[in-house]
Structure formats: C-alpha cells, structure tokens
Amino acid sequence: MTSLPALRTRGAAVGGAYAAQGLGYATIVTALPTIKDRVDIGDDAVSMLLLATCLAAALGSVLADVIAVRAGSRLALASGLAAQAVGLLFVSFTASLPVLIVAIVLYGVGLGAVDASSNMQGSLLQRHHERPVFGRLYAGYTGAAIVATGVTAAVLATGAPAGLTLVIAAAAQIAIAGWGLAAFDPTRAAHEVDDSAASRPPLPRRAIWAVGAIVFAAFVVDSAVASWSTIYLTDGLRADPGITPLGYGAYLVAMLAARLGTDPLVRRIGRMRLGVAAVVVAVAGAVLVAAAPFVPTAIIGFAAMGVASGALVPIAFSRAGELLPERSDEVIARVNLFNYAGAVAGAVALGLIAAGPSLGPAFLVPAVILAALSPLLRTLRRH
C-alpha cells in the first residue's frame, strides 16, 4: 500500500504535469502572432499549422495508449512532456517554415501524449485517494494557462523575444518529466489482471462513445470561444481594442472557478447533476451571446460558457477511468481522441456559418450540441 507522503508527492508531480501542459499550450498559442511574423506566413498557413497540431495530437494520444499498455502511463507522460519541450525549443528560434512544421508536429504529438497519459495518471491517483481529484488537476492546467498569457504579455511589453516564453515553458516541461520518472505512478493499469490479451475483458465501447461525446461537446465550446470570441467582439460588436480580450479572459476565469469547485461539488451532488447544471449555464450563456449583441452581455455569456468546459472535462475523464479499471489507460486514450474532434469542429464550424455581426448567433452551435448530448450525462453516474 502506498504511504500518504508518497501519494502527496505523486499528486504534486501529476498536478505539475497538468500545469506544464497548460503553460506550454497557452504559451505557444499566445506567441503565434510573433512566430507568424518571424517565419513570414499568412493566416491560412497558421490555420494549417493549428490543424496539423490537432492531427498530430490525435496520433500522440494513440502513441500514449501503446506506451501505457507496454510500459505504463508514467513513461508515456514523461516522454510526451519531453517531446513537447523539444518541439517548443525549435519553435522558439526557427525562421524556417519546414523546421517550424516539423517542430509543430513534434509538439502536437507530445501534446496528445500528455493529454492522454496525464488523465491516465489522474485516474490512478483518484483510485488511490478514493475521492475526486480531476477538478483540481484541471484547475492547475487552467491556472497555468492564465499565468502563461500574462507572462507572454509582459515579455512582449518589455521588447524581449517572444521565444523566451517558449524556452521557459520547455524548461518547465523537462523538469516535470525528469521528476515524474521517479514520482509518477508506475502502475500498468492495462495489465493489472493478466498480460494475456485473450483473458482481458473487452473495452466498454458504448460507454466510451458516450463519455467521449461529452468530451467532444465540451471542446466544441472551448474551441469556439477561444477561436472566435475576440474576433466577434472586434469585428461584430466593434469593441475597443482594450476590451476585446476580456471575452476570452472572462471565459478562462469562469472555467478556473468551475474547476476549483468541481471536486467538492461532485462529492456533494454527484457528477451527473453537476454536468446538467454546467450544461444549463453554458447554454444560457450562448443564448445570451446570440440574442443580445452588446459587449457586456457577450462577455457575461462567454463567462457562462466557460462553466461547461470547466466542469464537463474533468468529470468526464474521472468517469472514463472507472468504466473498466483494469484497462483504464486504454479507455482514457480512446476518450481523449474526442478532444481533438471537438477542437477542430468548434474552430471551423462557426467560421463556416457566419462572420462579423452575424457571428453572434453562430454561438448557438455549441449550445445545440451541448443540449443534444445532454441525455448522455447519465453515463457520468457511477453504477
């Protein structure tokens, strides 16, 4: 049996992995304008790079599954962090488009591997603690992302190279990877019972699709707000330049608050009721954005939408780890793939539907998806 000090160390290391992931992702996203200018590429090329990142991340999630089955999620998580760090270092200094593409793909593979394997480690941690932990783990991710945006803004304001923030993020990921090799849980969840494939129980495919659909809906919301909230406030509502970042800022703050409250609320009212409440708040927020074309109401609406992705993602992965504990690594890797489908759908769908002032009603798309998938929230209930 693992001692309490060892569990605390393990929990700190896993929490550090979530924070390093949020730090790296927010840093590279906020540095994109500078990278774009340095390599001299247009918006269409940036869109292709983002799509390549999503596709590479899906590959990384599959790779994490393969590594976890054979060697455990500890190695998958440390390897993913190291791959991200190398990718970020190359992105930080290159002015060559071919090198940038390779670096972005390498970063994307690491991104997907860490997405999947950090949740595998979170599931093992929750199993030892026997209480919800995913809310605070994801809160660490969101908090680090908020810090990263502030650090990037400060670095750019001083005139220092934007690549400096990428180097800082890479250093953090290498440090957590090194620590994690000793501190992450070494359990091979996929082979807890027997190494014989014939003796292992089949994966619960229907439950994986149900939980995955919830993850998909949450990331449609996340990608839609991340990609289009600032553009809507700028082009659609003609907000002052100093106001336009507040839509996404309010969204992130609400997401962080939701994640900080997720674990205690799960203990009090259960995952399903929390999921229903999050969907109701987010749908109301999307309707507010669509129906009231004013800057204050749009910012409030975006904040309300942050409650959905803030709560749904941690409770979905918490449930995924319980569906089949002896094969939890494999289950989580498959559920994680829905993340990238939702990210692509949220970024692309709104742009295809509308632009400028008419972009506001397009935010009903994530609301409709959330409402349509809400019957699946009963899957979150532990039987």
PyMOL commands that set and color helices and strands:
alter all, ss='L'
color gray80, all
select helices_A, chain A and resi 4-30+32-39+43-71+73-93+97-129+134-157+163-183+189-191+197-199+205-236+246-269+271-291+295-323+325-353+356-362+364-380
alter helices_A, ss='H'
color red, helices_A
deselect
rebuild
show_as cartoon
